[in-house]
Amino acid sequence: MHLPFSITPRLLPYFKGFCSSPELILLFVYMKCRFSLSYRDLEEMMHIRGAKIDHSTLQRWVIKFVPLIDQEVRRRKRPVGSSWRMDETYVKLNGKWIYLYRAVDRYGDTVDFFLCERRDKSASLSFFKKAIRCNNIPSKVVVDKSGSNKAALDALNTELDQDHKIPIFQSKYLNNRIEQDHRFIKKRIKPMLGFKSFQAANITITGIENIRIIQKGQIIGSKKQVSTFENFAKLMAA
């Protein structure tokens, strides 16, 4: 099976012990995170292409190698704007709702994401600390009327000195950009009909978010005139 890209030798040790080539593995993982396909859909597509791989193997590849893609995306992700729009959306886990915290900047670029089983001040605070650790302190944050998000930012501001305190704006209208951005993630999750474990949900959503970041052109060196896959291949070859 001819593959249109090759990965950097720097990443080859992560694939030691696997019978399939690193390029084939990453192609499957990319397709799972990029398109609304089930594991059985991917299994059938690969059989058509002459690669007989069981759907359970594909699932293990996603769990194993999405963290590697996440590592590379974060290593090469461009700085985001300092004005953030933050909100949470819902994901089904074993018939119950869990919560995906997300933020974009004023231009719609992804700031960060955080999956949690709770929707409260503690979860929101964990999200903001992760986002700031990876993206620096924002100049302002827009949230909806959620009391827990406001309380988390208030708690965070008590830890910051006067020059770095974060202005907080609560407005549903101003938060339309993040609410619209949720749609692209939900479109990928919906065909999965819910997750069976928190680990599977967290890793799969991380992969979907990573590919969405690449799709938005947020990777240093990416080109707008080429496809998302070409930019993904370039990232994994760097």
Number of C-alpha atoms within 10 A of each C-alpha: 8 7 9 11 15 16 16 13 10 10 15 12 9 12 15 10 7 10 8 11 14 19 19 17 18 22 17 19 25 22 15 22 23 20 13 15 15 16 17 14 13 19 20 16 14 16 13 10 11 10 14 12 15 15 16 12 12 19 18 12 16 23 18 15 20 22 16 16 21 16 12 17 21 14 12 15 21 17 14 20 17 17 19 25 27 25 23 23 17 15 22 18 18 12 11 11 16 20 19 22 22 26 30 25 21 18 12 17 21 25 24 23 21 20 24 19 14 13 19 16 19 15 20 25 20 15 24 23 16 15 19 13 10 14 17 13 18 18 14 14 22 25 24 19 12 15 12 16 27 21 16 20 21 17 14 16 16 10 10 12 8 9 6 12 18 17 14 17 16 16 14 15 11 15 22 13 19 24 19 10 16 18 12 12 16 16 12 20 23 12 11 13 13 16 18 12 10 16 12 16 20 16 19 23 23 20 25 23 22 29 24 19 21 23 18 15 20 21 22 15 14 21 15 12 9 9 14 20 18 16 22 22 20 18 21 21 14 14
